[in-house]
Amino acid sequence: MLNKRIVLGVTGGIAAYKSAELTRLLVKAGARVQVAMTHSATQFVAPLTFQALSGQPVIIEDADPAKGHGMAHIHLGRDCDMLLIAPATANFIARLAHGLADDVLSAACLARDCPLWLAPAMNRQMWHHPATQRNVLQIQQDGAWVIEPDSGAQACGEEGAGRMREPEAIVDGLRDFFSPKRLSGKRVLITAGPTLEKLDPVRAITNLSSGKMGYAVAQAAREAGALVTLISGPVCVPSPPGIIPIQVESAHDMLNAVKAHVAHADIFISVAAVADYRPAQSQTHKLKKSTQALSIDLVPNPDILEWVATREKPPFCVGFAAETDRLIEHGEAKRQRKHLPLLAVNHAMSALGSDDNELILLDDEGVHPLPKADKLTLARQLVAHLANLFNSKNGG
Ligand code: CTP
């Protein structure tokens, strides 16, 4: 997003208040934001709010003497990387569908030579009305991208589809759009989260992996243009945008899911904290307590990553290792043992469950530390690194 020039067009709906936050997030992400408003939008939020957040005077009139040229509608959609209308009202979408150009924003949409994105916001019945649906289809056919609205409680008191997407989700979409597509069309298989090994119908052995790192890696791979298949143990984190995880429980389930998808994978990233052992027997009835000590026999689980990496034609394999001491030494030994071109090692205690992490990447070239950052930032750096390795190996 750094230095991307975004024209944010605000039209007259109550969701305009969310566009103030959208402006802040875009600026925070490094974009240069020029806000333009319709007259009715100014009744919802004062232009000064957007001016303060974007650091730029807001454009409302086409012939703004302050701008000198008096043709804002031409310059708006030419000198930018994206024209984003958020919120886009039913009325604005209808005018766009008919090619009307009766204010600076609608005229800029016609005169533009950049991508046009719209984040609709309206009452649920207005959204579902055949006229609106017809207009949405029309503007999509004319080349606009429409960000599907959310469902939920609406400002009018009703419940349903038509809420403008949350600013964070819109920024994620834009980031995705602008990010270099280093893994365009590549199939990436990822495992994430813990596994859960049942002792009886209500008890299990598991670990403290949250799945956050694996889900962040899935999001970063998708942003890089990959077709992502995410196989996940039981976690409580939201699915990455546009990815529906395949849910599994035990290491055996995870291995079976990997076997079902690995043949098509170009890259396998094994982030899951797979349980190394499972109970030798899983009881079908609940174990009853007694006064005696209880010991449980454990048997080793299959090593999924090793199984993939030692296939006849393995995908490019990336492993993760959680260590408590001598990270590089133990990590490198693990990388060699599992035949991996790349392994990310982290400190077991600081990584588990936390939002931040610190990684050391180990490959044939040596050691590449990634300093402490949030997991999504690290995931993006890891994906960039693996994409370079993968592409140089495969002549990409
Ligand atoms: N892994 C796997 N299947 C297993 C165990 C681990 O696929 N049964 C993968 C993990 O997803 C991770 C890497 O192997 O990418 C971790 O290797 P491992 O040797 O299991 O690391 P630790 O669990 O840290 O091992 P140890 O406890 O021996 O240090």
Boltz pocket constraint, residues with backbone or C-beta under 6 A from the ligand:
constraints:
  - pocket:
      binder: B
      contacts: [[A, 191], [A, 251], [A, 270], [A, 271], [A, 272], [A, 273], [A, 274], [A, 275], [A, 276], [A, 301], [A, 302], [A, 303], [A, 304], [A, 305], [A, 306], [A, 318], [A, 319], [A, 320], [A, 321], [A, 322], [A, 323], [A, 334]]
      max_distance: 6.0
